Amino acid sequence: MDNAEANAVRENHRTAMAVPSAELPLIELAAAGNAPRALSLAQRLRASARYLASSRWVGWPFPLLVLLLWQLGAHYEWIAPQVLPPPAIVWNTLVDLFSTGEIWGHLQISLTRVFAGFALGLFAGFALGVTMGLSPLFKDYVYPLFKAFSQVPVLGWLPLLMLLVGIDESLKVLLIAKAALVPVALNTYKGIQGVPTRYIEVARVLRFSRWQLLRKVVLPSAFAPIWNGVRYGFTHAWLALVVVELLASSEGIGFLIVYGRQLFQLDVVLAAVVVVGAVGFALDKVFALIEKRLTRWQRPGF
């Protein structure tokens, strides 16, 4: 009797827990109906995230927030207006500087300096990086000195170069060239060192000359890091230009900042700072477009 009762209880439990076979298709159908909806929602979320990440407007909220805080600070005088002029006054000063043509002359002088120094630093840095990358013996002799040279900031060379070349244009061009030389040389050297060995072996099997090896194998393989060095080099050159003009110049955008500070015209200072940032940003975008054009054969992983 006990075994029979136990078997009966177990049978009743299985019967209560079992799902009728007629209801199974309904459950499967409900799950199948919800899956496309969930998948579609996930796809829409991913697409929205990709759009926001790739949108050209994604970088605007923070600058607008800074501008809003600036306006609020000037309106409620959190900082004295003599120290922090309102955005409207800075904008009017900027318009006046452009309408009178004053800032165009300073900007032309600054661009001439930066391109001259950058060209010199680009040529010297590229030659140095290629030589160190292709010649281990030359690299062993020169690389330690180059690293020590790169650790000295631009301003560290200013007193010595002032004694050697004076305070004319050559001083500014040399300092800008030094700022551009280091990243160009270092990235060129690292890029050549990163060329896969199998590429070199195939070129040797094909009996490439040293020039063919450099032109058809080494430089194309190392182009990406070399171009990164070019962009970084120009960024450093632009920063060095402003610093040099702040300290040893009587014309240029950097001098305009010093001139405004000496006269306590902070609106002129901020207007010149805006021009420095805008021009530097625009020039970097130009380099980015050139890079995109030259590397259009590459496909990003993400």
PyMOL commands that set and color helices and strands:
alter all, ss='L'
color gray80, all
select helices_A, chain A and resi 2-17+24-54+61-75+87-100+102-134+136-151+154-165+169-193+197-205+210-221+223-247+253-262+266-294
alter helices_A, ss='H'
color red, helices_A
deselect
rebuild
show_as cartoon
